[in-house]
Amino acid sequence: MQNKKKGLFITFEGIEKSGKTTQSRLLYDKLIALGKDAIYLKDPGITELGEHIRKALLFGKNISVEAEVFLFAACRAQLVNEYIFPALKEDKIVICDRFSDSTFAYQGYGRSVNLSFLKKIDEFATKGIKPDLTFLFDFSFLEASERFSEDKDRMENENINFHNRVRAGYLYLASMEPNRFFLLHPKFDKDKLHKIVLQKVLERNI
């Protein structure tokens, strides 16, 4: 990593409609209520550049795999430079809905892009910053698809085989870094999930 990082970097991962956004928001709101210095982010998004690219990534037509990889990397690089790195330097708690693991799961395992290639791009885009704690919401596609709306985005429109590969990719990533990943099943009650997440974060003595 190029720069020394402080603070606490927490990410939420999982396939579409797994509940990660709801839980990441609940955690942020609770930490703020407890008087903690935290910020909430989403990847892609938040920055002006990221919001423009996010719309294309979610609803654009005929986006190639190669373009998709670089668009996600561009969003992440801007997010790191504008928000994540400065916040961690100020010893803040950073909560992010998706980060690098999404690229490895979706583009690496889902779209079969070379993982070594993705790691090089991601390390450049993120300055080598990695989450301290990642909550992975492990949901099958059939379970998640019950929550889809009629206005599905590009990823939600992918077939079941794609989503199964993404899920398998996430589980493999978690198995390789068990000290960073914490697995949760979204079928648990929302309040119960929130309590589990909050307890895990507070164990960090923040």
C-alpha positions in Angstrom: 0.0 0.0 0.0 1.4 3.4 -1.0 0.0 5.4 2.0 -0.4 4.6 5.7 -4.1 4.1 6.5 -5.8 4.8 9.8 -9.5 4.7 10.7 -11.7 1.7 10.1 -12.9 0.6 6.6 -16.0 -1.6 6.5 -17.6 -2.9 3.3 -20.8 -4.8 2.5 -20.9 -7.3 -0.3 -23.3 -9.8 -1.8 -25.3 -10.5 -5.0 -28.2 -8.3 -6.0 -31.0 -7.7 -3.5 -29.2 -9.6 -0.7 -29.9 -6.9 1.9 -26.4 -5.4 2.1 -27.6 -1.8 1.3 -30.2 -1.9 4.0 -27.8 -3.2 6.6 -25.0 -0.8 5.7 -27.4 2.1 6.0 -28.6 0.8 9.4 -25.1 0.5 10.6 -24.2 4.0 9.5 -27.3 5.5 11.2 -26.6 3.7 14.4 -22.9 4.7 14.5 -23.9 8.4 14.0 -26.5 8.1 16.7 -23.7 6.7 19.0 -21.6 9.8 18.2 -19.1 8.0 16.0 -17.3 9.9 13.2 -18.4 7.9 10.2 -19.2 8.4 6.5 -21.4 6.4 4.2 -20.4 5.6 0.6 -21.4 3.4 -2.3 -19.3 1.9 -5.1 -19.9 2.9 -7.8 -21.4 6.3 -7.0 -21.2 9.3 -4.7 -18.6 11.3 -6.7 -19.8 13.4 -9.6 -17.9 11.1 -12.0 -19.1 8.0 -10.2 -22.8 8.9 -10.4 -22.6 9.5 -14.2 -20.8 6.2 -14.7 -23.1 4.4 -12.3 -26.1 5.2 -14.5 -24.4 3.7 -17.6 -23.2 0.6 -15.7 -26.7 -0.1 -14.4 -28.8 0.7 -17.4 -26.5 1.2 -20.4 -26.8 -0.9 -23.5 -24.1 -3.0 -25.2 -21.4 -2.3 -22.7 -18.4 -4.6 -23.4 -16.8 -6.6 -20.6 -13.6 -4.7 -21.1 -15.4 -1.3 -20.8 -17.2 -2.5 -17.7 -14.0 -3.4 -16.0 -12.4 0.0 -16.6 -15.6 1.9 -15.8 -15.8 0.3 -12.4 -12.1 0.9 -11.8 -12.5 4.6 -12.7 -15.4 5.0 -10.3 -13.5 3.3 -7.5 -10.3 5.4 -8.1 -12.3 8.6 -7.8 -14.1 7.4 -4.7 -10.8 6.5 -3.0 -9.2 9.8 -3.9 -12.1 12.1 -3.0 -13.5 10.3 0.1 -12.0 7.0 1.3 -8.3 7.9 1.6 -9.0 11.4 3.2 -11.5 9.9 5.6 -9.2 7.1 6.8 -6.4 9.6 7.3 -8.7 11.5 9.6 -9.3 8.3 11.5 -13.0 8.1 10.5 -15.1 5.0 10.1 -15.8 4.4 6.4 -18.8 2.3 5.5 -19.0 1.4 1.8 -21.8 -0.5 -0.1 -19.5 -2.6 -2.4 -15.9 -2.3 -3.1 -13.1 -4.3 -4.8 -14.5 -7.7 -3.9 -17.5 -6.9 -6.2 -15.1 -6.6 -9.1 -13.4 -9.9 -8.4 -16.8 -11.6 -7.9 -18.7 -10.1 -10.8 -16.1 -9.4 -13.4 -13.6 -12.1 -12.3 -15.8 -15.0 -11.5 -19.0 -13.9 -13.1 -17.5 -12.8 -16.5 -14.3 -14.9 -16.3 -11.9 -11.9 -16.6 -8.4 -12.8 -15.5 -8.1 -12.3 -11.8 -4.4 -11.4 -11.8 -5.2 -8.7 -14.4 -8.1 -7.4 -12.2 -5.9 -7.3 -9.1 -3.4 -5.1 -10.9 -6.0 -2.7 -12.1 -7.7 -2.6 -8.7 -4.5 -2.0 -6.7 -3.7 1.0 -8.9 -7.3 2.4 -8.6 -7.5 1.9 -4.8 -3.9 2.9 -3.9 -3.7 -0.6 -2.3 -6.4 0.2 0.3 -8.3 -2.9 1.5 -11.3 -3.1 3.9 -10.6 -4.0 7.5 -14.0 -5.8 7.8 -16.3 -7.1 5.1 -19.8 -8.3 5.7 -20.8 -10.8 3.0 -24.6 -11.5 2.6 -24.8 -15.0 1.2 -28.0 -15.4 -0.8 -28.9 -17.7 -3.6 -30.0 -16.1 -6.9 -33.5 -17.8 -6.6 -33.9 -16.2 -3.1 -32.7 -12.8 -4.2 -34.7 -12.8 -7.4 -37.9 -12.8 -5.3 -37.0 -9.2 -4.4 -36.4 -7.9 -7.9 -38.6 -5.2 -9.2 -39.9 -5.0 -12.8 -37.3 -2.3 -13.6 -34.3 -4.6 -13.4 -30.7 -3.3 -14.0 -28.0 -4.9 -16.1 -26.7 -7.1 -13.4 -30.2 -8.3 -12.3 -31.0 -9.2 -15.9 -28.1 -11.6 -16.0 -29.0 -15.3 -16.1 -28.9 -17.7 -13.1 -25.5 -19.2 -14.1 -23.9 -15.8 -14.0 -25.2 -15.1 -10.5 -24.2 -18.6 -9.3 -20.7 -18.0 -10.4 -20.7 -14.6 -8.7 -21.9 -16.2 -5.4 -19.3 -19.0 -5.7 -16.7 -16.3 -6.3 -17.7 -14.4 -3.2 -17.6 -17.6 -1.1 -14.1 -18.4 -2.4 -12.8 -14.9 -1.6 -14.2 -15.2 1.9 -12.5 -18.6 2.4 -9.2 -17.0 1.5 -9.5 -14.2 4.0 -11.6 -15.5 6.9 -10.2 -12.8 9.3 -11.7 -10.1 7.1 -15.0 -11.6 5.9 -18.0 -12.2 8.1 -20.8 -14.2 6.5 -24.5 -13.5 7.1 -27.6 -15.0 5.7 -30.1 -12.4 4.6 -33.1 -14.6 5.6 -32.5 -13.6 9.2 -34.8 -10.9 10.6 -33.6 -7.4 9.6 -33.3 -6.3 13.2 -31.4 -9.4 14.2 -28.9 -8.9 11.3 -28.4 -5.3 12.4 -27.6 -6.4 15.9 -25.1 -8.9 14.7 -23.4 -6.4 12.4 -23.3 -3.7 15.1 -21.8 -6.1 17.6 -19.1 -7.2 15.2 -18.2 -3.6 14.5 -18.2 -2.5 18.1 -15.8 -5.4 18.9 -13.2 -3.3 17.1 -13.2 -0.9 20.1 -14.3 2.0 18.0 
